[in-house]
């Protein structure tokens, strides 16, 4: 029983030292990131109820 109590006290002491130790302060800093650019609002889709206009053929030059 004595060994169990001694082991528990030793473990708590070791954890206390590990949690409170200042093993040298590092001089590292965190770097912030830039926020993404503001998104453009979505444009409404074209009206799907009317069919799309067919493409017009390119005009040709008259034959000479």
C-alpha positions as CSV (number, residue, x, y, z in Angstrom):
1,X,0.0,0.0,0.0
2,X,2.9,2.3,0.8
3,X,4.4,1.7,-2.6
4,X,1.1,2.6,-4.3
5,X,0.8,5.9,-2.4
6,X,4.5,6.8,-3.1
7,X,4.1,6.0,-6.8
8,X,0.9,8.2,-7.0
9,X,2.6,11.1,-5.2
10,X,5.7,10.8,-7.4
11,X,3.5,10.7,-10.6
12,X,1.6,13.8,-9.5
13,X,4.8,15.7,-8.7
14,X,6.3,14.8,-12.0
15,X,3.2,15.9,-13.9
16,X,3.1,19.2,-11.9
17,X,6.7,19.9,-12.8
18,X,6.1,19.1,-16.4
19,X,3.0,21.3,-16.6
20,X,4.6,24.3,-14.9
21,X,8.1,24.1,-16.4
22,X,9.3,26.9,-18.6
23,X,11.6,25.0,-20.9
24,X,12.8,28.2,-22.5
25,X,10.5,30.6,-24.2
26,X,10.4,30.4,-27.9
27,X,10.3,33.5,-30.0
28,X,8.1,32.1,-32.7
29,X,5.0,34.0,-33.7
30,X,1.9,33.0,-35.6
31,X,1.3,34.4,-39.0
32,X,-2.2,35.5,-40.0
33,X,-3.6,34.8,-43.4
34,X,-5.4,37.2,-45.6
35,X,-9.1,36.8,-45.9
36,X,-10.4,35.7,-49.3
37,X,-11.6,38.5,-51.6
38,X,-15.2,39.4,-51.4
39,X,-17.2,37.2,-53.6
40,X,-19.3,38.7,-56.4
41,X,-23.0,38.1,-56.0
42,X,-24.4,35.4,-58.3
43,X,-26.2,36.5,-61.4
44,X,-29.6,35.0,-61.9
45,X,-29.8,32.3,-64.6
46,X,-31.2,33.2,-67.9
47,X,-34.9,32.4,-68.4
48,X,-35.1,28.7,-69.2
49,X,-38.7,28.9,-70.4
50,X,-37.8,30.5,-73.8
51,X,-35.4,28.6,-76.2
52,X,-32.1,30.1,-76.9
53,X,-31.7,32.0,-80.2
54,X,-29.8,30.0,-82.9
55,X,-26.5,31.4,-83.9
56,X,-26.6,33.5,-87.1
57,X,-24.2,32.4,-89.8
58,X,-21.4,34.8,-90.6
59,X,-22.1,37.0,-93.6
60,X,-20.2,36.0,-96.7
61,X,-18.7,38.4,-99.2
62,X,-20.3,38.5,-102.6
63,X,-18.5,36.5,-105.3
64,X,-16.8,38.6,-108.0
